[in-house]
């Protein structure tokens, strides 16, 4: 049985304010079996080393073409489209912005 891989666009980390590394597509193998702790060191050992592979592609089509050419069964995960309106730093100091509570109470 060929292992299943997933093709997706990684989300940006919480530490980023920009969109770095969010336009790439990643092909990642699903682990076949659960890791077992090593008796000496206590680290997890994996029976299959393909779970450590992360292949990066500039487009979705290239990732799909690679997976089909190599005979890799894959699951395509489309990114969720969220639209965040741009905000300027000056809007923090706008006089007409809404307040969280009314100070007249």
C-alpha positions as CSV (number, residue, x, y, z in Angstrom):
1,X,0.0,0.0,0.0
2,X,1.4,3.4,-1.0
3,X,1.4,5.9,1.8
4,X,-1.0,8.8,1.5
5,X,0.5,12.3,1.2
6,X,-1.1,15.6,1.6
7,X,-0.6,18.7,-0.6
8,X,-1.4,22.0,1.0
9,X,-0.3,25.6,1.4
10,X,1.0,26.1,4.9
11,X,-0.6,28.9,7.0
12,X,1.5,31.8,8.3
13,X,2.8,31.4,11.8
14,X,1.6,33.6,14.6
15,X,4.9,35.3,14.7
16,X,4.7,36.7,11.2
17,X,3.0,39.9,10.2
18,X,3.8,39.4,6.5
19,X,3.0,36.6,4.0
20,X,6.4,35.0,3.9
21,X,6.4,31.3,3.0
22,X,2.7,31.2,2.4
23,X,2.7,31.1,-1.4
24,X,4.5,27.8,-1.6
25,X,2.9,24.4,-1.7
26,X,4.0,21.5,0.5
27,X,3.9,17.8,-0.1
28,X,4.0,15.9,3.2
29,X,3.7,12.2,3.8
30,X,1.3,10.9,6.4
31,X,3.0,8.6,9.0
32,X,2.3,5.0,8.4
33,X,2.6,3.9,12.0
34,X,2.9,5.6,15.4
35,X,6.4,6.2,16.7
36,X,7.7,4.1,19.6
37,X,10.0,5.6,22.3
38,X,13.6,4.4,22.2
39,X,14.6,2.4,25.3
40,X,17.9,4.2,25.8
41,X,17.2,7.8,25.0
42,X,13.5,8.0,25.1
43,X,13.2,9.6,21.7
44,X,10.5,8.6,19.3
45,X,11.6,6.2,16.5
46,X,9.7,6.1,13.3
47,X,9.4,2.9,11.3
48,X,9.1,4.9,8.0
49,X,11.5,7.7,7.2
50,X,9.2,9.2,4.6
51,X,7.3,11.0,7.4
52,X,10.3,13.3,7.7
53,X,10.1,14.5,4.1
54,X,8.7,17.9,3.3
55,X,8.8,18.7,-0.4
56,X,8.2,22.4,-1.4
57,X,6.8,23.5,-4.8
58,X,6.1,26.9,-6.1
59,X,2.7,26.0,-7.6
60,X,-0.1,23.5,-6.8
61,X,0.1,22.1,-10.3
62,X,3.8,21.2,-9.9
63,X,3.1,19.4,-6.6
64,X,0.3,17.4,-8.2
65,X,2.4,16.6,-11.3
66,X,5.2,15.3,-9.1
67,X,2.9,13.2,-7.0
68,X,1.2,11.7,-10.0
69,X,4.5,11.1,-11.8
70,X,5.9,9.2,-8.8
71,X,2.7,7.3,-8.2
72,X,2.0,8.9,-4.8
73,X,-1.6,8.8,-3.5
74,X,-2.3,12.3,-2.3
75,X,-5.0,14.4,-0.7
76,X,-5.3,18.0,-1.9
77,X,-6.2,20.5,0.8
78,X,-7.3,23.8,-0.7
79,X,-6.5,27.0,1.4
80,X,-9.3,28.9,3.0
81,X,-9.7,32.3,1.5
82,X,-10.0,34.9,4.2
83,X,-10.0,38.6,3.3
84,X,-8.5,40.9,5.9
85,X,-9.0,44.6,5.0
86,X,-5.7,46.5,5.2
87,X,-5.4,48.8,8.2
88,X,-3.1,51.7,8.5
89,X,-1.2,52.5,11.7
90,X,-2.8,55.9,11.9
91,X,-6.2,54.3,12.4
92,X,-5.1,53.5,16.0
93,X,-5.3,57.2,16.8
94,X,-8.5,58.1,14.8
95,X,-10.9,60.3,16.8
96,X,-14.1,58.7,15.4
97,X,-13.4,55.1,16.2
98,X,-15.7,53.0,18.3
99,X,-14.9,52.3,21.9
100,X,-15.3,49.0,23.7
101,X,-17.5,50.6,26.5
102,X,-19.2,53.8,27.2
103,X,-17.4,56.0,29.7
104,X,-20.6,57.9,30.7
105,X,-21.9,54.9,32.7
